[in-house]
Amino acid sequence: MDSIYNTLKNVASKFSLNGEFIGGEPYGSGHINDTYAVSIKQGDKTVRYIFQRINHEIFKNPVALVENIARVTRHIHNKLQQTNTTDIDRRTLTLIPTIDGDNLLTDNEGLYWRAYIFIENAKTYDIIESTDQAYKAAQAFGQFQCQLADLPSPRLIETIPQFHHTRSRYDALLQAADIDCCGRAASAHKEIAFAKDHESVVDTLLDLQASGDLPERITHNDTKLNNVMIDDDTGEGICVIDLDTVMPGLALYDFGDMVRTATNTGAEDERDLSKISMDIDMFEALTLGYLSTAGSMLVPKEIEYLPFSGKLIALEIGLRFLTDYLQGDVYFKTHREGHNLDRCRTQFKLMQSIEEQEKVMQQIVATATDALINN
């Protein structure tokens, strides 16, 4: 604990915080970066900030990553100013510069840090507790996409190239299974077979993009529902966070990840697969919330494939968990033996549940689209 305290104190001294470091502690439940809530005494009040140590083993170009975030948050900030929005610092992330005026700090050990204003009186939820929360969070992600639709060039940097490129994810799994560097393939033979049985799914959106039916968007690319801050008082989704993977992508990747996160009736690493299914009421709430803000932006094929997108992303994330398990748990943080295999199994079970309800999902989208057009 002393080492964390001293590290955070040293990092704090390099940012323009205009106050005295009091302390800090780990914060949130992210898998990749190390995140801390840091308290700074400024005059007669204590102000909190978020410090994040960027995992540069995953994000190979932290400078470009933070530049993406700076561009995106400035653009949203300016849009909110133009509409005379109040509490702008609660509605988009705000980077704190270093004392040298940079958005990124490199410490004495060569590690990369950034700091944000802490958004008070709001929280994230690892598991959405109501359809209203799902609706509000989907609204926030849809609005986020719309806010960035006119971001000026140049094109954002791909912080993780081919992040949602499902064919690449599938090929990486086959390679990991073939190499079997940790001798784990036998324990995952059913999951590997499941992936192979669903190979026909992996190219669907990629082919539609290549044909021009799906436009490239600026997307969040990691739309877990715990990446939206929900206001404690109003229940509104006020701020989209965790912007490391904001880059060019498909709108359907974002919506699909919302589906695979919010509609799952169990935890992402639930071992009892009888608890895993897709909650159709949650799907309807996501659809209505997302279309309420993004519907006017979307082209027909994007709307048509909203139900399919959840199935694809559940498969893709399952492939990623399974690949990491076979490679020795080198990407996602794990907390027990076989943790990534458990995560994979929940995604594949969720995909099956989505497939079973896909016709109902299509009807929900059709009804919501008709309502949008008629209004």
N, C-alpha and C positions, 0 to 999 in steps of 0.2 A: 504493500500500500504506500509506503514511503517513497518508493521509486516512481510510482504513478503520480503521486503528489508533486514530487520534484520535477518530473518531466513536464507535467501540465503547467507548473509555475514557470518553468523556463520558456515553454512555448508561448504562454500568455504574455510574457515580457516582450515578445517579438511582434505582437499584434497591437493595433491602435485601439486599445480598450479604455484608455483614460481612467484608470482606477487601479485598485490594489487587489491582487489575487487572494482569494479566500480559500478556495478548494475546488475539487472536482471529483466526479465519480462516473463509472460506466453508465451508459444510457442507451435504451432501445434494445432491439432484438435482431439487428442486421447480421447477415451471414458473412459479409465480406470485409468491410472497413471496421476500425475500432472507433467508437463514438463515445464522447464524454460530455456531460453537462457541467459547465464551469461557472463558478460564481465570482463576480468581480464587484468590489465595493466602490461605488462612485458617489462621492459626497455622503449624504445621509441615507442612501438606499443601496440595495444589493441587486445587481442585474445579472441575469444568466445568459450564457452563450453556449452554442454547440461547437465543440472542437471535434474534428475528424482526422484521424491518421489514415491516409489513403493506402490501400493495399496495392503497391506497385507491382506485385507479382501478377495480379489480375489485370490492373489498369496500367499498361506498359508506358503510357504517355500522360503522366499526371498534369503536365503543363497544358497540353491540348484539352484534356478533360475539364480542367477548371476554366479554361477560356470558353469552352462551350457553355458551361454553367453561367459564366459572367454575361455572355451575349444573350442567353435565353432570359435570365432574370432581369437584365436591363430592359429588354424589349417588353416583357410583361409589366415591369414597373412603369415604363413610359405609357403603356396603354391604360393602366389603371389611373395614372395621373390625368390623362386626357378625359377620362370619364368622371373626374372628381371623386374617385373612390376614397373612402376613409380607411384608416388602418392598413395602409399599403404594405407595411412591414410584416403584417400578419397574413397577407394574401399572396406573397411570393417570397421565396428565400432571399435574404440579403447577405451578401458576402462582406466580411470585415477585412479591410486591407491590413497588410503588415505595416510596420513603422517605415518601411522603405517604399510603401505604395503598391506592393504586389498583392495578388489574390491568393498566392500560394507560398508557403514557407517550407524551406528545406532545412531540417535541423542538423546538428553536428554529426549525427549518425547516418545522414543521407536519407532520412525518412521525410515524407511529404505530409504537410498539415494544411488545413483550411479552417476558417471560423465563420460561423453564421450568427445572426441575431436569433435568440431563443424565442420561439413562438409560445407565449404564455396562454393559459386558459383554453387550451386545446390539446387533444391527444390523438394518438393513433390506436387502432384496434387490430390485433393479430387475427382475430376472428370476428367478423361482422355480427353484431348481436340482433339486428333487425333489418327488415326490408327497407325501412326508411333510411338507415345508415348506408345501405348498398346504393339506394337511389341517389343520395346526396354525394357519395364518393364518385359514382359514375358520372354525375353531373360535372364534378370538379375535373375529372380526367378529360371529358369531352370539351369542356371550356378551355382546358390547357392546350389541347390540340388546336382549337380554333384561334386562340391567342397567338400561336406560333405559325399560323398558316401563311402569314405575310412577313416572316422574318427575312430581312435582306440577305443577299449573298455576301460572302461565299457559303458554300454548303458546309454544314457542321461536320466536324471530324468524327469518324466512326471510332469511338473509344474502345469498343471490342468488335473488330471486324466480323461480319457474318453472325452477329449475335443471335438473331432469330432466323438464321438460314437453316431450315429444318433438314434439308438434304445433307448439309455438312454435319449437322448433329447426328444424323442417322449413320453416316459413313464413319464418323469418329467412334461411335459405339461398336460397329462391326470390327474396326481396327483394334479397339481395346479388348474386345472379346477374343479376337484371334491371337493377340500377343499374350494376354492373360498374365501380366507381369506379377500379379500378387496371388495367383492361384485361386481366384475367386469365381471364375466363370461357371464352375460346376454348381455352386450354390445359387447362381442366378440363371440357370438354364431356362426356367419357365419364363422369366421376364425377357430374356434375349429372344426366345421364340415368339413371344407376344409382339415384340418390336418388329421382327421380320414379317409377321403376319399382317402388319399394318403399313408396310412400306408404300403401298399405293397412295396413302394419304399425304406423304411428306412433301410432294412437289406441287400440290394443288394451288396454293396461293402464289408460289414462285412462278408457276406457269401463267397465272392470271396477270401477275405483274409484268412478266416478259412480253405478254401480248398487248399490254397497254390498258387492260381493263381495270387494273388497280393502280392508282397513282402513288408515287412516293410522298410520304408526309414527314413532318418532324414529329416524332413520337417519343413517349417516355421509355418504352421498351422494358419496363419492369413494373407493371401496374398492379402489384399486390395492393390490396386495400389498406394495408398499414403504411402505404406511402402517401396517404391523404390525411392531413390534420383535420379532425372533426372538432368544431367549436363546442366547448363545454356547455354554453348557454343555449345556443340556437340549434345545435345539431347539424349545422351547415358544414359542408366540406370546403374549408376556407383556403387551404394551401396544399399544393402538390409538392412533395419533398423527394429526396434521394434521386438527384438528377444526374448521377454518374453515367447513365446509359441513355440520356437524351441525345438523339442523333437521328439520321434518316432511317425511316422504317415504313411499315404499313399500319394504317389505322386498325386493321383487324388483329394485328399482334397485340396491340394495347387492349382492345376489347376482349380478346380471347384470354388474356392473362387475368383480366378482371373476373371472367366467368370461372376460370379454374381455381381462383382464390376464394371468391365470395360465395359461390354456390356449393362448395364442398361442405358436407354435413359433419365432417370430422377434421381433426388436426392434420397438418401437412405430413406429419410423421407417425400417424396413428397405426398401431400394429394390428388392431382388430378391424379387418377390412369390412366386416358387416356394418360398421358405423359409417362407411364411406358411400355417399351417393350425391347426385346433383339435385339441389333444392330448386324446383321449378319456379317457386315464388320469388326466390332470390334472382333467378335469371330474368324474370319479368321486370323486377325492380331495376336491375342493371340496364335492361333494354330501354325502359322508359326514361331513366335518368340520363343515359348517354345520348339518346336521340333528342332529348329536350335541349341539349346544348350543341351537339355535333351534327344533328340530323340535317341541317341546311347545308352543311359543308360536304357531306358524303355523296359519292356517286352511287348509282344503282347497284353495282356489283359489290360494293362495300357493305351495303345494307343487306343484300341477299345472303352474303356469307357470314353474317354475324353469328348464327347458330353453329356453323361449322368451325368458326375460329376457336371456340372453347375446346372443342375436341382436339384440334391440331395442337394447341398450346399445352394441353394436358399431356399429350403424347410427347411433345418436344421436351418439356421439363422432366418428364419421366426418363427420356433418353439421356438427358444431362446428368440426372442423379445416378442412373445406372452406370453411365460411363465413368463418373467420378468414383463410384464404388469399385469398379473393376481396376481403376488406375491407382487405388490406394488412398482415396479421400484427400486429394490434393487441391481441390477448389473450394467446396463448401465446408464450412465449419461443422464438425460432428461432435456429438456428446455421448455416444455409446457405440458399441460394436454393431456393425451393420446398419448404422443410422441412414446412410444414403440409399441402401437397398430398401429399407422401410419406406422412405420418401418416394422412391420409384414406384413401389407397389400401390401406394395411395393414388398416385397420378394415373396409373394404368386402370385402376378400379374406377376412378372418376371418369375416365374416358369412356369406359364401357357404359356407365350410367348415362352419360351424355348421348351416346349413340342410341340408347334405348328410348330416349325422350326427344330425339331430334325433330320429329314431325310436329310435336307440340310446340317446340321452340320456334320452328318456322312459322307456325300460325301466330304466335305471340308477336314476332317481328312484323308480320304482315299487318296485323291489327294495329300495332303501334305506328307503323308507317302510314297507314290510311288516316289515322287520327291526326298525324303530323301534317299531312297534305291538306286535309279538310280544315285545319285550323290556320 
